[in-house]
Amino acid sequence: MESDKRLVFDAIPEKFDRWRVKYNGELFDSIVKTSGLGPGKSCLEIGPGTGQASDFAIHSGCDYLAIELGKHLADKMSEKYSGFPNFHIVNADFETYDFGGKKFDLIYSAAAIQWIKEDVAYRRVHELLKDGGVLAMCLMQSEYRSDNPELYDDIQKVYDKYFVTDQPYTQKFDYMKGSDYGLSFLGKSSFPGRREYNADEHNEYLGTHSTHIMLKEEYKEPFFNGVRDAVIKHGNKIVFNDQYVLYLYRK
């Protein structure tokens, strides 16, 4: 039986925690402002990983619940946040978990909801939100070509030669389709960010991406060595220009 490829990150909880990107504070401020999140409010985070986008919600004092499919990721979340009395987590599948009639003022996801079937995700969110509740979905888009086109070209040569992967489980997910499922679209916002890595740091970061984790074994070493050599050749620095994108809906 084929393994559930949604669990691809669960094998690397410590590495995932260290290297996955935290989101933009202004983005979180926008979620709080729209949802009124704070004491007396409830929120559900779908697929928190190890908490890349969790601090703002937990520290707001709301009744926070996370649902995380990966056991090792859920254990890492518990290790980090179990000292907060408002923190709760279940190691379960959002698609099938019984929330026992509980409803939420805010449901949000940081680059996780697209791993769920689109119709299931939106229908379950609509079912679980209180009237007037908010759905917030955020993701990161990034590029490094504009900062150093020559480095980009050299890295692309490595991809062309060695990037042979068993594609992980992904769904085609349209962040603009919430209105088709009874939610009112409030808007899309974008917030800028910037990251800089040396060659070794960049390889560690790349190693937390689903497609790179799934590289065929015989291609892993030449791929990562090739990318590392390219970054070293261009001054041992790679700069990412990020955009943190936020989609907001209200029930």
C-alpha positions, -999 to +999 in steps of 0.1 A: +000+000+000+014+034-010+024+056+019+005+089+025+027+114+009+011+142+029+034+129+056+066+137+037+077+164+063+070+142+093+103+124+089+123+156+095+107+175+124+139+190+138+152+201+105+118+214+095+115+234+127+149+250+122+148+259+085+112+264+074+104+301+069+084+321+095+058+344+080+055+382+080+043+399+112+022+423+092+003+394+077-005+381+112-016+415+122-040+416+093-055+382+104-059+394+140-075+427+129-100+409+105-109+381+129-108+400+162-086+371+176-079+372+213-092+360+246-127+346+243-122+337+207-114+303+192-092+293+163-082+262+144-049+260+126-047+234+099-014+217+095+009+238+117+040+218+110+062+228+139+047+262+145+060+284+117+028+305+118+015+296+153+030+321+177+007+350+169-025+329+175-013+312+207+001+344+222-032+362+214-048+343+243-075+327+221-086+291+226-061+276+201-065+242+185-041+227+159-048+196+138-016+180+124-014+148+104+022+141+112+028+125+146+064+137+149+054+173+139+026+172+164+050+160+191+073+189+183+045+214+185+035+199+219+071+202+231+072+239+221+038+251+233+024+227+259+032+253+286+005+276+272-029+267+289-048+278+257-028+255+234-044+222+222-034+199+194-048+167+178-027+144+157-054+136+131-066+141+095-086+173+089-105+156+061-121+130+085-116+142+121-148+146+142-146+180+160-176+171+181-197+201+170-171+227+179-171+259+159-144+284+154-141+322+150-109+318+129-097+289+108-063+294+092-036+276+073+000+285+063+008+266+031-009+235+043-045+236+031-035+229-005-025+194+006-063+188+012-088+181-016-102+215-025-139+207-022-133+188+011-112+217+025-137+245+017-168+224+028-153+214+061-141+250+068-176+263+061-191+237+084-166+245+112-167+283+111-191+302+133-214+327+115-192+357+109-160+336+113-129+341+092-109+318+070-073+329+065-050+311+041-014+322+035+015+310+015+049+322+004+061+329-031+098+335-036+124+340-063+162+345-064+167+352-101+164+390-100+192+393-074+217+372-093+206+359-128+240+341-133+236+321-101+200+313-111+212+300-145+239+278-129+214+263-104+189+256-132+216+236-150+219+214-118+181+210-118+180+201-154+206+174-149+198+159-115+163+169-104+146+135-108+119+130-082+089+110-073+064+138-071+048+140-036+010+141-030-003+175-040-037+188-050-046+215-074-060+240-049-075+274-060-073+299-032-098+321-050-126+294-050-139+300-015-169+319-028-180+288-046-186+272-012-206+298+006-178+321+019-175+358+012-142+369-002-126+397+018-095+402-002-060+392-011-029+409+003+008+405-001+037+414+022+074+415+013+103+396+028+139+389+022+162+359+031+199+353+026+218+320+029+253+307+024+257+275+004+254+251+033+224+269+048+207+269+015+211+232+011+196+226+045+166+248+036+162+230+002+162+197+021+129+207+038+110+209+005+087+181-004+099+176-039+136+176-028+129+152+000+114+129-027+145+130-049+155+096-062+183+084-040+209+081-067+204+118-077+205+134-042+242+137-037+251+151-071+221+175-070+228+190-036+266+191-043+259+208-076+236+235-060+262+240-032+290+245-057+270+270-077+262+291-046+299+290-035+310+301-071+288+332-068+302+345-036+287+319-012+254+339-010+219+334-023+192+360-017+155+352-019+129+379-025+097+367-008+061+376-010+038+364+018+003+361+003-028+362+024-064+353+013-092+362+036-129+350+036-158+354+060-187+331+066 
